[in-house]
Amino acid sequence: MSRVDVTKVIVTSDHHLGYANSDKQTFNAFLDELAQNGDVTHLILLGDFVDMWRRDASGVFLEGHDTIAKLLALKSKVSRYSTWPGIMTTIS
Protein backbone atom coordinates (compact mmCIF):
# COMPACT_ATOMS: atom_id res chain seq x y z
CA MET A 1 0.00 0.00 0.00
CA SER A 2 1.41 3.38 -0.96
CA ARG A 3 1.49 6.32 1.37
CA VAL A 4 -0.73 9.28 0.59
CA ASP A 5 0.58 12.69 1.57
CA VAL A 6 -2.15 14.85 3.01
CA THR A 7 -2.03 18.62 2.96
CA LYS A 8 -3.93 20.39 5.71
CA VAL A 9 -4.25 24.12 5.11
CA ILE A 10 -5.58 26.45 7.79
CA VAL A 11 -6.59 29.93 6.64
CA THR A 12 -7.74 32.46 9.20
CA SER A 13 -8.37 36.20 9.11
CA ASP A 14 -9.88 39.29 10.67
CA HIS A 15 -9.00 38.66 14.30
CA HIS A 16 -8.40 42.36 14.99
CA LEU A 17 -6.32 41.67 18.09
CA GLY A 18 -6.08 44.83 20.14
CA TYR A 19 -9.68 45.79 19.45
CA ALA A 20 -11.99 45.59 22.47
CA ASN A 21 -14.41 43.22 20.68
CA SER A 22 -11.80 40.77 19.40
CA ASP A 23 -11.88 37.30 20.95
CA LYS A 24 -8.23 36.80 21.81
CA GLN A 25 -8.93 34.01 24.29
CA THR A 26 -10.71 31.87 21.69
CA PHE A 27 -8.02 32.58 19.08
CA ASN A 28 -5.30 31.53 21.56
CA ALA A 29 -7.22 28.30 22.29
CA PHE A 30 -7.44 27.70 18.54
CA LEU A 31 -3.65 28.15 18.21
CA ASP A 32 -3.08 25.76 21.13
CA GLU A 33 -5.25 23.16 19.41
CA LEU A 34 -3.28 23.55 16.18
CA ALA A 35 -0.01 23.12 18.06
CA GLN A 36 -1.21 19.98 19.84
CA ASN A 37 -2.77 18.41 16.75
CA GLY A 38 0.47 18.60 14.80
CA ASP A 39 -0.94 17.76 11.38
CA VAL A 40 -1.21 21.25 9.89
CA THR A 41 1.00 21.65 6.84
CA HIS A 42 0.16 25.26 5.91
CA LEU A 43 -0.92 28.14 8.15
CA ILE A 44 -2.06 31.31 6.42
CA LEU A 45 -2.93 34.47 8.34
CA LEU A 46 -4.90 36.77 6.12
CA GLY A 47 -5.30 40.47 6.76
CA ASP A 48 -6.35 42.30 9.86
CA PHE A 49 -4.66 39.98 12.32
CA VAL A 50 -4.03 42.97 14.59
CA ASP A 51 -6.05 46.16 14.78
CA MET A 52 -3.91 49.27 14.87
CA TRP A 53 -6.63 51.48 13.45
CA ARG A 54 -8.28 51.88 16.84
CA ARG A 55 -5.21 51.26 19.02
CA ASP A 56 -1.57 52.23 19.14
CA ALA A 57 0.86 49.63 17.85
CA SER A 58 2.82 49.33 21.09
CA GLY A 59 -0.33 48.60 23.10
CA VAL A 60 -1.52 46.01 20.62
CA PHE A 61 1.76 44.09 20.63
CA LEU A 62 2.33 44.38 24.39
CA GLU A 63 -1.13 42.95 25.06
CA GLY A 64 -0.74 40.35 22.32
CA HIS A 65 2.72 39.04 23.18
CA ASP A 66 1.29 35.67 24.26
CA THR A 67 -0.55 35.25 20.96
CA ILE A 68 2.54 36.22 18.97
CA ALA A 69 4.61 33.68 20.95
CA LYS A 70 2.08 30.98 20.07
CA LEU A 71 2.26 31.92 16.40
CA LEU A 72 6.05 31.85 16.41
CA ALA A 73 6.01 28.41 18.03
CA LEU A 74 3.57 27.18 15.37
CA LYS A 75 5.76 28.58 12.64
CA SER A 76 8.38 25.93 13.37
CA LYS A 77 5.79 23.11 13.21
CA VAL A 78 4.24 23.77 9.81
CA SER A 79 5.74 23.37 6.35
CA ARG A 80 4.52 26.73 5.15
CA TYR A 81 3.59 29.81 7.16
CA SER A 82 2.31 32.93 5.42
CA THR A 83 1.01 36.30 6.49
CA TRP A 84 -0.88 38.71 4.26
CA PRO A 85 -1.32 42.31 5.33
CA GLY A 86 -4.76 43.78 5.65
CA ILE A 87 -5.82 47.22 4.68
CA MET A 88 -5.18 48.58 8.16
CA THR A 89 -2.58 46.19 9.60
CA THR A 90 0.70 44.51 8.78
CA ILE A 91 2.62 41.82 10.67
CA SER A 92 5.62 39.92 9.42
PyMOL commands that set and color helices and strands:
alter all, ss='L'
color gray80, all
select helices_A, chain A and resi 24-37+57-63+65-75
alter helices_A, ss='H'
color red, helices_A
select strands_A, chain A and resi 9-12+42-45+80-83
alter strands_A, ss='S'
color yellow, strands_A
deselect
rebuild
show_as cartoon
